[in-house]
Amino acid sequence: MDGLTKRLQSQCYQWAVTGAGLALWLAAFVWLAIHYGWHEQVTFIAFVPAIILASMFVQHFRMPTGLKFTHERLTFTLSDAIVLLAACWYGLAPAVFIAGIEGFTTSRRTVHRLSSNLFSGGMMALTAAAAALSLSAVLRYGFNQPDTGAHHTALAVAVAMLVASLAHNVTNVALLFTLLALRHGQPVVRGCLEKLLWAAPMFFPVGTAATLMYLARQYDLVFLLVIGAPVFFAIHFGHKRYRDSVDKRIQFMEKAHRETIEALAVAINAKDQVTHEHVLRVQIYAAGVARLFGCTTEEVEALRAGALLHDIGKIAVPDYILKKPGKLTAAEFDKMKLHTVVGAQILSRVEFPYPVVPVVRHHHERWDGKGYPDGLQGEAIPLTARILSVVDCFDAVREDRQYRRGLTREEAIALIMEGAGTQYDPRVVGMFVTHLPEFEAEIKAQRQLPVPTFGIEEIEELSEAAREVAPAAGLSAQTEEGAATEHKLSERELQQLAQLAHAVEGLHTRDEILAAFTKELRALVSYDTCAVTLARVEHGDSVIVHAVGLHSTLLRAQAFAPGEGITGWVLTNGRIFANTDPKLDFPPAIAVQFASYRTLVVLPITGARDTIGTLGLYSQTLAAYNDGQQRLLEAATMILATALAPKPIRAEVEYAPEPRPDPATLAPVFNDTSTNLLTTTIESELTH
């Protein structure tokens, strides 16, 4: 149910109650004018200033919905006791007459809106009628006493006032909270029962006060004042303390919500680098559109929070997916889709006073039903989520990204207009574009004020002491920039590399290249198990295509998801990883076979543009692969990458056989740490 439908239903109900209540009040006025003498009429008129005076001792309570509180307020006064007293002493018509006046004046004192004032007057007239009828029924049928007058027994009055107070409470709560339930789209019966239990402690003392006043009135007016005044003040201050305790609870909850939002904002900033300005603009856009659609205050607040928190679920998405400059694979996009579900799960743990969870879960749904996570279509998508998807897209595409330039205002408008009816709700798009100049004027005005930080701050840098701490598993030989620690290759190592290059020279199939490479590699660096993994672009993962040594049969065809195990991490990040527990690289069924292994080294096999696979060595005897061995293996993986690269089609020209390379010629190339080893020079000298 969208905001417009809820608004229409609540307005129809409001006018129905107002009409019925005013009709009853007019009927009571006519009855008083016809059936009562002037003496009684003067008495009834005297009740009016008394009840208005009593209504000045007012308490306003924020009304709850579950563990939360709405912005609507319940106005409670001591005048209800006077209404019950008039009902018991004079009957139904006087009670309805003064109750309608009290409801109108009390409402007028706090809200200067005639429709609300008339609704309050009509509602209180209906409430007084219910209380007066129940009081009369108890006196007449329960105690065989007249339903009005000054000669009722104390027990009869006490019981009748208790029942009348209950009827007054139930009717008041039912009429008022049905309106609020319709306005907020909540279950009517359950909501009314919940509010009745909440309001009962405030209303029941009214019956006791009315009983004491009735008994005191049987003596004289002075005695009534002596008894009634202290009772009124006791109830008033009791309610004040109760209200203050509720207000403190609300303030504490609101403070906790603000702090929760700011804490989550810090998490988003650490993951996705959200800017203050983007959040503020989206909040202004979303709140403005929501108000135009007649959304409730809670829905507007949910959109403000959603503008900041809708991507909180991205903390569960790996960085290599979030920051990938190119297109995502199907598997990567599936992981990206989960951020809506994870975000909703995170926020559902917090009892927010507004419905922010639907905004977060459904902001990637599409109007045509082809969105995610639930594939909702059309009006089934929450209106708040439909609004956020439009305004967030409009503002996001106007910001520069590392993989694209930002669009102009006109280009962004054209983009969302093109998606109207398929990706976006066409009504939301139309409303947003029509009123965009108004929103931009509001944003311009906001620039004159300090921009809220929403808890988003610069991430604190590590101290020097923290930088000196090494991980328990040791550091890779690579620096942060990926450059290896300087290590001069010996003449023998250069000869071994040349022999390795010669071994794979001229081979055509992948299996031949890998078999020859891993055989010669053992002469370079010791290992007990060696595995070569290649990426599968179509599946979004990688798989071991060749393995030799111990347990090699277990490893063949073993797949790694992006970031899974050491191999998945190396493939994702394109960096070497060495000297940690080899069991960490495999699932439990395989890891148990590597319990006696002491170390590993996994290196990326880098193609012309990106990482195409990994080379993994696992050892039972070595305690660690040192810097020199890692440097040597990096050179070897470059040879392997060149051998696996697609061969260019060349014209068949016979060349004279060339002599094998002289290691002395290779030394300057391999020992120059400032030069990328995979250069044309190396290719010409090692592969020919």
MOVEN-V796710 format. One line per field, one symbol per residue. psi: psi as a letter, one per 40 degrees, with the letter a starting at -180 (. if undefined). A space follows every 50 residues. Layout:
BEGIN
psi=???
END
This chain:
BEGIN
psi=hiddddddddddddddddddddddddddddddddeiiddddddddddddd ddddedgihhhhhigbeihieihhhhieedddddddddddaddddddddd ddddddddddhghdddddddddddddddddddddddddddedefiieiaf fiidddddddddddddddddddddddeddddddefihddddddddddded ddddedddddddddddddcidddddddddddddddddddddddddddddd dddddddddddddddddddddefiidddddddddddddddddefiidddd ddddddddededeeeehiddddehdaiiiddddddddedddddddddeeh gieigddddddeeeiideefaieefiibedhhddddddddddddddeeii ideiiiiiddddddddddehecdihdddddddddedddddddddddeeih hiefehihhhiiiddddehiideiiieiideehihhhhhidddddddddd dddeheididddddddddddddddhiidhhhhhiigddefaiihehiiai fddddhehihihehadddddddefiihigihddeeiidddddefdeidii hhiihhaddaheaihhhhhddidihidddddddddddddddddeihhihi ihhhiihiiiihddddddddegeehhdgidddddddh.
END
